[in-house]
Amino acid sequence: MNPIAQGLNEILKEANPHLFEMLSSVGRQLFYPKGIITQGAEAKEKAHHMNATIGIATDADGIMHLPSVMAEIPHMKPEASITYAPSYGVQDLRTAWQKAIRDKNPSLGECAISLPVVTSGITHAIGVFADLWVDPGDTVILPDMMWGNYRMILSVRRGAEIVTYPVFTEDLRYNPDAFEDMVRTQAAQRDKIIVILNFPHNPSGYTVSREEGQRMADILVDIASQGTNVIAAMDDSYFGLFYEEETLKESPFALLCGRHPRLLAVKMDGATKENFVWGLRVGFITYAAYFEGTPAVAYDALERKTGGCVRGSISNASHIGQSIVLRLMQGSTYDQEKEEKFQVLKARAKRVKQVLADPKYADVWDVYPFNSGYFMCLRMRHVSAEKLRVHLLEKYGVGLISLGEHNLRVAFSCLEERQIPELFDLVYTGARELA
């Protein structure tokens, strides 16, 4: 094992030996290399005469570039757009995002959290998380309705065993009892469990209430207190898009921070949906754990392992994407612009609920509860969801997503309010035609 990785492991063992136990075999071997990257950083600071370290090209004007490229981004300097970013991410952006996490999650209080490490979107954040914490044969607990890419990342690529619980009851109520039964059953059989919490939930668009969220957090803390190592990973892709009063307006990350030595909370979020910049591919991974002594030293070790994972896969996330997000967050109109888009999506969700309240639909489908995010789901009563999806696409030019035998996902995020009644009338018509 590389001596740097050994040193980081010793820091984690001293700060919290249970956390070291949770690392995957890859995670234990990961480190941030000192070679070219470290030497280049030293040269950037001290090589005032000539710097021949980094694999980029310069000229008398600074960073070498094609004028036609910079003409497309006239308000940004080449140094902030077309050069390599650090593998950890742009420092000012990491600091700004950490502050934003605290502002949006007041229950964190004074609980210490790591500085976020920048990833190439949240999908990449989940992949980095899997490399660090998931070994072949590990159990990952997920709801039965889930984003399909979890299987590719966690099961296909990392060899984890995914076990699921019914996220809703038969009468379509949220099902915290099933969550508790599954995590306690798995914890009784294993030394380590991994739980993915995703709110707002994709595909249903449901976010737990404050009481439900607190109950889930308390269950995980109780399991940790009984001797099982618990990794709770929050996929907060749609964070902030909460449309109803009773929903938990914070990430469960805030309810888990620092509560037990055997409990690690991992927050995976990003500008993707929160700031409506899907293609910029700017995500983050942040840790909250219980440490003896100074948390900053242990968090630094985790950040170095995480940065090493980024370095060893994609080198670094897009510099221009990070710079745009940072400038956006520093702008005077940032909060106002986000609130305007939030209100548009909230109005669409409200309109969907109004339309679906029409009793004529009751014999054709059931509606899963939704209160947040981009999506909602229908459970078809009499027809195959996939056959209906194809029928609607071919006859009416309407595109939806089928999930399993009975469920249809509707992304109201990309529907104008005026289109919503027509959409559900067409689904209704198509289902009756097939039936």
N, C-alpha and C positions, 0 to 999 in steps of 0.2 A: 504494500500500500504506500502511496506517495506520502512523504513526511508531512507535507502541508495538510493533507486530509487527516492524518493521524493527529496532528495538533488541533485541528478543529473538533475532531471527535473527543479529544480529552477535555476541551473546554465545555462541550455539551454534557459529557459524563459528570463533570464536577458540578455544573449548574443544575442539571436534572437528568439523572441516569435513565429514567423512564423514557424521556424524550429520545435519548440515543437508541434505546431499544426499538423505538417506533420506526427509525430510519430503515429504508430498504437496503439491500446489499449494494445497490448503485449509490444510494444516498450516502452511505458510509464512506464510499470511495471518492465522492465528489469533492472538489476543492476549486478555488479560484487560482489559476496559474500565475506564477510570478514572472515568467519568462518575458516574452516580447511586450505583453501588455503592461507589466509593471515597469520595465525598463523604459518603455515609451512614455509612460506617465511621468517618470522621473525626468526624462529628457524634456518633456513639455514644460516642466517647471524650471529647469536649470540650464538647458542648452540654449543660451541666449545668442551664441555666435552662429552655429549651424546645427540643425537637427535632421539626422538621416536615419530615423528609427521606424517611422510608421509607413505602412504600405499605401500611401496616397500620393498624389502628384501636386506639386506647388509650382508657382512661377513668381515673378517679381511683384505681382498684384495680390498674392496670397494663395488661396486654394484654387488650383487649376479647374476650370469649368468651361462648359460650352455656353456661350452667350444665349443661345436659343433655349437652353434649359432654365437658366436664371430668369429669362424673360417671362416664364410661366409663373414664377414666384417672386415678383419684383420687390415685395416687402420683407423678404428674408435674406439674410446673409448666407453665403455658401457654408460658413462655419457652423451654422445652425440648421442646415438642411441637407447638404449632400455629402458631408463627412460621416465617418463612423461615429455612432454614439457609444458610450460605455456599455459594457454587457449588463451592468446593473440598471442602466437607464440614466437619463439626464438627471443630475442631482437636484436641480431646482424643481423639476417635475415630481420627483419622488417625495420631496419635502412638502410640496403643495398638495399632493394627493393624500399624504398621511394626515395633514391638517384637515382636509376635506372629510376623511373618514371619521375623525373625531367630531367635527361639526355636525355630521349627519347621524352620528351614533352617540348621543349624550350619555347613554348608560355605561360607556367605557370609563367615564370619570377619569381617575388618575391611573388606570391600569396601563402598564407599559405594553406597547406593541412595536413590532419591527418597522423599519423603514421599508416601504413597498419596493419590490424589485419589478422592473418593467418587463413585460412579455409582449409577444407579437399577437395581441388579442387575447380573449379569455380562453379560447380553445387551446392556445399554446400554454396559458397558465395552468390549465388542467393537465396538460401533458407534462409540464415541468413538475407539478405536484405528484403525478403518478410516478415519474422517474425517482423522485426523492423518497417517497413514502410507501410505495406499493410494490410488494414482491409477488412472484408467482405463487398462487395458492392462498393469498390473503383474501379475506372476505370484505366486499364492499356492499353496503346496504343502501338500496335505492327504492323509490316508489315504483309501482308497476307501470305507471304512466311516466315516461321519461324521455329526455332528449336522446335520440338514437346514437349519437356520437360517443356517449359514455361507454358503450360496449366496445367500440373500436379502440378508444384510448386505454381503458382500464382492463378490459378482458382480452382483446385480440393482441394488443401491443405489450401489455404488462402481465398477462396471464392470471389476473385476479378472478375470483369466483364472485359473480354478482348475484345477490339474493334480493328479492323484492317483496314488498308488502303492499296490500291494497290501499292506495292513498285515499280512496273514497269508499264509503259504505255502499251497500246495494241501493239504498234510497238516496244516494249522492250527497252525503254529508262528509265533511272532512273526518279522517279516521285516525286520531292520535293513539287510540288503543292498539291498532294494528302496528303502528310504529313502535310502540313500547314493547309489544309482544315479540316483534322480530329482533330488536336490538338486545333485549334481555336473553332471548333464546341463543343468539349467536355469541353473546358475551359469556354465557355459561359453558360454551364449547371451546372458546379460544382465548389466547392471551392478549390478542389485539383485534380490534374491529375498526373499520373505516366507514363513516357515515357521510353521505352527500346530502346536503340540504340546499334546496333550490327554490327561492322565493324572490319575486313572483315566479310561480311554477310554470315551466314549459313542459307540457302543452296546455294545461288547463287555465292558466291565468289566475290561479288562487294564491293568496298570501294568508298565512295564519294570523289569527288575532293575537293580541298581546298575551292573553292568558294561555292560548295554545302554544305560542312560541316559548313562553316561560316554562311550561310543563315539559316540553321537549328538551330544553336546556337542562332542567333539573334531573330529568331521567338520565341524561348522559353523564352528568356530574355524579349521580348516585352509582352508576355502573363503574365509573372510574374509582370511586371510593371503595368499591368491593374488590379491586385488584386487577381489573382489565384495563389495558392501555387503549384509549379512545382517541381517534383522530376524527374530528368533525370538520369537514371541508364545506365551505359556503360558496356555492355558485351564485353570485349576486349579479348575474348578467343584466337583469332588468331592474336593478335597484333604483328606488325613488319613484317608480311609476305606480303609486298606491292611490286608488281612487275613492276608497270608502273609509269612514272614520274608524271603524273597528279593527282595521288591519294593523299589524305590527309595522311601524314606520322605521324600524331599525333592522340591521342584519342580526341574526342569531349570534354572530361573531361577538357582538357587544355583550350578550347575555352569558357568554362562556369564558370571556377573557380572564385568565389567571385564577380560575376557580379550583383547580386541583392539579397536583404534579403529574398525574397520569392522563391529563386531558390536554390535547393540542387543538387549537382552533386555527383554521387556515381560511383566509378571505381571498377569493378570486373574483375580481371585478374589473371594470375598465370604462374607458370613455366611449366604447363602442355604441351602446344604447343610451347610456346616461347623457352623453353629449351629442348623440345623433351623428356619429362619425364612423360608421361601420367599416369603411374601407381603409381608414388610417391605421387599423390594427395596433391599438395601444391598450394593453391590459396590464394588470398588476397582481402580484401575489404577496400577501401580508400575513404575518404570524402573530399569534397571541398565545402565550404559555406561562407556566409557573416556573420561576427560576429562583434558586438560592443565590444570594449575593447580588451583584450588579447585573440587571437584565441586559444592559446595552452590550456587554461582552458576549453573552450567549446569542443575542439576536444578530450581532455582527457575524458570528460563526455561521448561523443559519443563512444569512444574506450572502455570505461568501460561497457556501455550497450551492445556493440557488443561482447566484450569478455565474458560478462555474458551469451549472447545467445549461444555462442560456448560452454561455460562451461555447460550450461543446456541441451545441445543436445548430443554432442559427447565427451565432456570433453576437448579434445585437438587434434589437427592434429598430424600426424605421426612425431615423433621426428627424426627418421632416415631420412625420406624424407626431412625435413627441413635442417638437417645438410648437406646432400648431395648437396642440391641446394645452400646452403651458400658456401660450399667449391668450388663448381663449379664456382660461381660468383667471388670468390676471386682468382681463378686460373689465371695464366699468359696466358693461351691459350683460355680462355673463348670466347672472341670476335672472334678470328680466327675460332674456331670450329663452332660457330653459323653461321658465314658468309659462311662457306663451305656448310652447310646444306641448308641455304637460297638459294644459287646459284643453288643447285640441284633442289629445288622446283620451282624456277623461270624458269629454263630451261624446266621443264616439262610443266609449264603453257604456255610458248612460243610455245612449240611443239604442244600442244592442239590447240592453235589458228591457227597455220600453217595448221594442218590437217583439221580443220573445215572450212578453207577457200575454200576447194574444192567445186565447184559449184554443184557437183552431189548430195550433201546432201540437197540442198535448198528445194526440194519438199517433203522431209521427216520430217524435223524438223527446228525449229528456235532456235537460240542460245541466251540465256540471257547474258547480259554483265558481264564479270568477269575480275578482275585485281589483285586478291590477295587471300590469304588463301589457303585452301585445296581443294575447290570444284568448280564445274561449273554445270550449268543446261541446259538441252535441253527441249524445248516445242515441243512435238510430234504433227504433223499435222493431221494424219489420224488414229492413233491407240491409244488404251488405254495404258497409261504408266504402269499400273499394269499388264495387260495382256502381254505386251512386256517384263516386268521385269521377269515374271515367265517363259515365252518362252525362253528368253536368258539363264536363269539359268538352265532350264531342258535340252535344246538342245545343248547349247554351253558351259555350265559351267561358265558363266559370271555373276557376281553379281553386281547389281546396286540398287539404292533406288528409288522407285516411290513416288511421292508427288502429291496427288490429282489425277485428271483425266488425265492430260496431261504432267506432268513434271517428268523428270528423272534426278536424281543427280548423277554425276560422281565424285568420289574422286580421282583426278589425283595425290594426295599426295602419294598414294600407288601403282602407276603404274611406271614401268621403261619407259624411253623415247621410247625404241624400241617397247614396247607393245601398245603405244598410237594409232598408225595407225590401228593396227589390232582390237583394241577394238571398234573404231567407225565404222569400216567396218562391224563388227559383229552386232552392233546395227542397222546399215543401212540394212543389210541383213535380220535380224530378223523382222524389221518393214515392209519391203516389203513382207516378207512371210505372215505376219498377215494381211496386207492390201489386 
